[in-house]
Amino acid sequence: MGDSSGLIEIVVLAMLAGFIALRLVSVLGRRTGHEEPAGEIVRRTPAEQQTPPRAGSYDLPPAAPLELPADMSPALKESLTAIAAADPTFDPARFTEGAKAAYRMVLEAFWKGDAEALRDLVSDEIADQFAEAIAARKAEGLTLENRLVSLEKVEIVAAQLRGAMAEVSLRFDADLVAVTRDKAGNVVSGSLSDAVQSHDIWTFSRHTGAADPNWLLIDTDEDA
């Protein structure tokens, strides 16, 4: 969802600094999850994600005010502002752009059955879930012929800063072509001509003091 160096400030696209190697993941564009919420979602990087302290012997200039949608809730604005205060490289707009790229990358890797590539993009728990799903698919002789037609809307819907751990959730409204074929190549589900709507919530997390700018996908769910 491999260094994936091209998409992370939300993970390695440098979304968070560049969000350019984003490590995300989602199962079929709808569900996958896991992360490192301040105290437990950071399984992939023990020791608080190898968090070398930020050089704090000098004062940084105050960060510029975040540009946030006028209709965003005060609580969400407050949470994003807190994250930006803890990590001056965080920019919600760039983060969202990185998330869009990550969404496509992760889905395509899963659809292709590239479990190893996914393992470099997500938490261990999610990687295991993907690997199991891919293995089960192969055992049944099934292949996916899926395609992301369009991302209609992507927006940040929740955020929180727990200690040094930042978590940001986004809602993805997308149109997908989802087709499953059997061993003989026959379509057993889906349609190549009709797109289906997908509404997902993906949550990313990062230790704000870590040298690594990557965000880790920690949870994904379907939304109504």
MIZAKE-848050 format. One record per residue (C-alpha): residue number from 1; x, y, z. Coordinates in Angstrom, 3 decimals, decimal comma, padded with zeros to 6 digits. Example, Ala and Ser with C-alpha at 12.3 -4.5 7.8 and 13.67 -1.06 7.14 Angstrom:
% MIZAKE-848050
n:east:north:up
1:012,300:-004,500:007,800
2:013,670:-001,060:007,140
***
This chain:
% MIZAKE-848050
n:east:north:up
1:000,000:000,000:000,000
2:010,518:-001,743:-001,057
3:011,362:001,702:000,034
4:008,379:003,054:-001,752
5:010,277:006,239:-002,017
6:007,828:008,326:-003,666
7:005,053:008,783:-001,413
8:005,314:009,553:002,130
9:004,926:012,415:004,017
10:002,294:010,194:004,612
11:004,709:007,588:004,322
12:007,549:007,826:001,917
13:006,365:010,379:-000,616
14:007,649:012,797:001,765
15:004,344:013,639:002,840
16:005,631:014,336:006,100
17:008,532:015,948:005,032
18:008,003:014,725:001,783
19:005,692:011,909:002,390
20:007,376:009,866:-000,151
21:007,653:006,379:000,863
22:004,395:005,925:002,361
23:003,781:002,635:003,987
24:000,136:002,001:003,750
25:-002,097:-000,812:003,205
26:-005,662:-001,778:002,668
27:-007,366:-004,936:001,862
28:-009,234:-004,559:-001,352
29:-009,500:-000,928:-000,813
30:-011,574:-001,469:002,147
31:-010,087:-002,939:005,141
32:-006,786:-003,388:006,753
33:-005,457:-001,802:009,740
34:-003,043:-001,214:012,423
35:-000,760:001,369:013,705
36:001,063:002,750:016,556
37:-001,082:004,851:018,707
38:001,085:006,308:021,273
39:001,423:003,306:023,297
40:000,784:000,263:021,345
41:000,433:000,795:017,687
42:004,019:001,206:017,024
43:004,863:-002,408:016,772
44:006,941:-002,154:013,694
45:009,454:000,120:015,327
46:010,336:-001,058:018,761
47:011,857:001,363:021,112
48:009,426:004,050:020,173
49:010,339:003,714:016,528
50:013,981:004,303:017,091
51:013,296:007,766:018,004
52:016,497:009,697:018,224
53:015,745:012,890:020,053
54:015,380:015,905:017,873
55:018,252:018,272:018,263
56:016,700:020,430:020,870
57:019,573:022,619:021,825
58:018,336:025,455:019,696
59:015,015:027,185:019,267
60:013,004:026,751:016,094
61:011,033:029,696:014,698
62:007,303:029,475:015,374
63:005,462:027,455:012,751
64:003,113:029,277:010,413
65:-000,595:028,789:011,132
66:-002,061:025,768:009,368
67:-004,364:026,376:006,441
68:-007,416:024,306:007,299
69:-010,919:024,156:005,764
70:-013,291:026,683:007,258
71:-015,912:023,997:007,832
72:-013,535:021,699:009,738
73:-014,602:021,046:013,317
74:-012,794:022,995:016,050
75:-011,750:019,727:017,708
76:-010,114:018,413:014,525
77:-008,390:021,732:013,906
78:-007,038:021,645:017,424
79:-005,704:018,104:016,988
80:-003,986:018,873:013,683
81:-002,483:022,020:015,141
82:-001,112:019,990:018,048
83:000,479:017,500:015,644
84:002,043:020,319:013,630
85:003,418:021,823:016,831
86:005,046:018,497:017,709
87:006,263:017,944:014,148
88:006,887:021,162:012,165
89:007,186:019,158:008,932
90:003,537:018,108:009,119
91:001,284:019,809:006,604
92:-002,320:018,526:006,277
93:-002,634:019,411:002,591
94:000,577:017,645:001,555
95:-000,262:014,776:003,854
96:-003,587:014,316:002,082
97:-001,940:014,357:-001,346
98:000,510:011,731:-000,190
99:-002,331:009,622:001,145
100:-004,003:009,625:-002,264
101:-000,877:008,233:-003,894
102:-000,486:005,699:-001,113
103:-004,067:004,523:-001,474
104:-003,529:003,604:-005,110
105:-000,118:002,052:-004,479
106:-001,297:-000,181:-001,667
107:-004,413:-001,365:-003,440
108:-002,503:-002,240:-006,581
109:000,122:-004,180:-004,622
110:-002,584:-006,160:-002,849
111:-004,507:-006,849:-006,017
112:-001,337:-008,126:-007,694
113:-000,660:-010,375:-004,730
114:002,683:-008,765:-003,926
115:002,818:-009,653:-000,236
116:006,488:-008,756:000,132
117:006,008:-005,263:-001,243
118:003,096:-004,744:001,122
119:005,208:-005,847:004,056
120:007,414:-002,838:003,451
121:004,454:-000,502:003,496
122:002,428:-001,500:006,521
123:002,525:-002,673:010,088
124:003,392:-006,286:010,822
125:-000,193:-007,095:011,754
126:-001,634:-005,702:008,561
127:001,104:-007,297:006,517
128:000,168:-010,660:008,010
129:-003,500:-010,078:007,196
130:-002,614:-009,254:003,610
131:-000,366:-012,266:003,294
132:-003,108:-014,559:004,575
133:-005,665:-013,097:002,173
134:-003,275:-013,387:-000,768
135:-002,363:-016,974:000,139
136:-006,026:-017,957:000,446
137:-006,742:-016,395:-002,920
138:-003,906:-018,287:-004,580
139:-004,947:-021,554:-002,943
140:-008,362:-021,218:-004,559
141:-006,846:-020,326:-007,898
142:-008,471:-016,908:-007,899
143:-007,046:-013,748:-009,397
144:-008,185:-010,165:-009,059
145:-008,611:-007,892:-012,015
146:-009,301:-004,723:-010,090
147:-008,764:-001,115:-011,029
148:-009,044:002,192:-009,226
149:-011,156:004,287:-011,562
150:-011,160:007,495:-009,570
151:-010,808:009,033:-006,150
152:-013,848:011,217:-005,785
153:-012,952:012,701:-002,424
154:-010,256:012,372:000,217
155:-010,408:014,263:003,474
156:-008,997:014,141:006,980
157:-011,755:013,124:009,361
158:-009,953:012,546:012,654
159:-006,613:013,146:014,327
160:-005,020:012,893:017,714
161:-001,678:013,292:019,414
162:-001,070:010,776:022,171
163:002,187:011,567:023,803
164:004,655:011,667:020,916
165:002,484:009,497:018,676
166:000,440:011,249:016,010
167:-002,528:009,562:014,333
168:-004,445:010,913:011,363
169:-007,490:009,267:009,773
170:-008,730:010,011:006,262
171:-011,884:009,047:004,413
172:-011,455:007,861:000,816
173:-014,454:007,901:-001,510
174:-013,465:005,963:-004,620
175:-014,875:004,225:-007,677
176:-013,387:000,777:-008,276
177:-013,724:-001,927:-010,878
178:-013,513:-005,184:-008,948
179:-013,446:-008,481:-010,837
180:-012,481:-011,946:-009,599
181:-011,563:-014,744:-012,020
182:-011,200:-018,472:-011,396
183:-008,420:-020,784:-012,584
184:-009,968:-020,985:-016,027
185:-010,147:-017,226:-016,331
186:-013,904:-017,060:-015,927
187:-015,385:-014,091:-014,091
188:-016,864:-015,371:-010,842
189:-017,721:-012,001:-009,347
190:-017,768:-008,365:-010,319
191:-017,989:-006,622:-013,662
192:-015,393:-005,086:-015,943
193:-017,852:-002,438:-017,063
194:-019,490:-001,393:-013,813
195:-017,591:000,481:-011,125
196:-018,506:000,096:-007,479
197:-018,243:002,773:-004,838
198:-015,848:002,305:-001,966
199:-015,854:004,359:001,231
200:-012,882:003,660:003,457
201:-011,281:005,127:006,547
202:-007,510:004,731:006,748
203:-005,520:005,705:009,813
204:-001,829:006,550:009,719
205:000,548:006,988:012,604
206:004,020:008,336:013,220
207:006,254:009,061:016,186
208:006,757:012,819:015,932
209:010,264:012,613:017,311
210:011,502:009,919:014,940
211:014,149:010,674:012,342
212:012,202:008,546:009,848
213:009,562:010,794:008,203
214:007,418:007,846:007,167
215:003,888:007,371:008,406
216:002,630:003,851:008,974
217:-000,830:002,663:008,033
218:-002,250:001,184:011,185
219:-005,939:000,708:010,540
220:-008,480:000,619:007,731
221:-012,223:000,202:007,844
222:-015,197:000,483:005,566
223:-017,424:003,477:006,052
224:-021,044:003,901:005,126
***
